[in-house]
Amino acid sequence: MLNIKKDDVSDEELEVALLHKMFMMRAGRKRHIYESDLTKGFPPHLRKGIMDAAKNLYRKGILIKYPHGKEHVWQLNLKRIGEIKDKIEKFYEL
């Protein structure tokens, strides 16, 4: 289990914590998460790191971002769901 409350969290741990949150919320086919809701549930001192992790995962092609109304929404890239599960299973039990 990943301890996300501590101050010294690596970028990989932040990415996995975000992927785990999105996976558990089933942010895939028809579900998505608004950009303003991505950082909810994380400590305030890590919110900037979570947004940076989301942008990193978007560049890698693991997350999908598209405009929806007044802000962007984020989804998991279902074409790479196997890779996403492997990343999550390093730190969490599914």
C-alpha positions as CSV (number, residue, x, y, z in Angstrom):
1,M,0.0,0.0,0.0
2,L,1.3,3.4,-1.0
3,N,1.6,6.1,1.7
4,I,0.6,9.2,-0.2
5,K,0.4,11.4,2.9
6,K,4.2,11.8,3.4
7,D,6.1,14.8,2.0
8,D,8.8,13.1,-0.1
9,V,6.7,11.3,-2.7
10,S,8.3,10.3,-6.0
11,D,6.8,11.2,-9.4
12,E,6.2,7.5,-10.1
13,E,4.2,7.2,-6.8
14,L,2.1,10.2,-7.7
15,E,1.4,8.8,-11.2
16,V,0.4,5.4,-9.7
17,A,-1.8,7.1,-7.1
18,L,-3.6,9.0,-9.8
19,L,-4.0,6.0,-12.0
20,H,-5.4,4.0,-9.1
21,K,-7.9,6.7,-8.3
22,M,-9.1,6.8,-11.9
23,F,-9.2,3.0,-12.2
24,M,-11.3,2.7,-9.1
25,M,-13.6,5.4,-10.3
26,R,-13.9,3.5,-13.6
27,A,-12.8,6.6,-15.6
28,G,-12.8,4.7,-18.9
29,R,-15.3,4.4,-21.7
30,K,-18.3,6.5,-20.7
31,R,-17.0,7.9,-17.4
32,H,-14.5,10.7,-17.1
33,I,-13.1,13.0,-14.4
34,Y,-13.2,16.8,-14.7
35,E,-9.9,18.5,-14.4
36,S,-10.9,20.3,-11.3
37,D,-11.8,17.0,-9.6
38,L,-8.5,15.2,-10.5
39,T,-6.8,16.5,-7.3
40,K,-9.7,15.9,-4.9
41,G,-8.8,13.4,-2.2
42,F,-5.1,14.2,-2.3
43,P,-3.3,16.3,0.3
44,P,-3.1,20.0,-0.6
45,H,0.7,20.0,-0.7
46,L,0.7,17.3,-3.4
47,R,-2.0,18.8,-5.8
48,K,0.5,20.5,-8.1
49,G,2.4,17.3,-8.3
50,I,-0.8,15.4,-9.2
51,M,-1.5,17.8,-12.1
52,D,2.1,17.4,-13.3
53,A,1.7,13.6,-13.1
54,A,-1.5,13.8,-15.1
55,K,0.2,15.9,-17.8
56,N,3.1,13.4,-17.9
57,L,0.7,10.5,-18.3
58,Y,-1.1,12.4,-21.1
59,R,2.2,12.8,-22.9
60,K,3.0,9.1,-22.5
61,G,-0.4,8.2,-23.9
62,I,-1.8,6.6,-20.8
63,L,-4.4,9.2,-20.1
64,I,-6.7,10.9,-22.6
65,K,-7.8,14.6,-22.3
66,Y,-10.5,16.3,-24.2
67,P,-12.5,19.5,-23.9
68,H,-16.0,19.2,-22.4
69,G,-18.0,22.3,-21.6
70,K,-15.9,24.9,-19.8
71,E,-13.0,22.6,-18.8
72,H,-11.2,19.5,-19.8
73,V,-12.1,16.0,-18.8
74,W,-9.7,13.1,-18.3
75,Q,-10.0,9.3,-19.0
76,L,-7.9,6.3,-19.0
77,N,-6.7,5.1,-22.4
78,L,-8.4,1.7,-22.6
79,K,-6.0,0.6,-25.4
80,R,-3.3,0.6,-22.7
81,I,-5.3,-0.9,-19.9
82,G,-2.9,-3.8,-19.4
83,E,0.0,-1.4,-18.9
84,I,-2.1,0.7,-16.5
85,K,-3.0,-2.4,-14.4
86,D,0.7,-3.5,-14.3
87,K,1.7,0.0,-13.0
88,I,-1.0,0.0,-10.3
89,E,-0.2,-3.5,-9.1
90,K,3.3,-2.5,-8.2
91,F,1.9,-0.5,-5.3
92,Y,-1.7,-1.6,-4.8
93,E,-3.7,-4.8,-4.8
94,L,-6.6,-4.8,-7.3
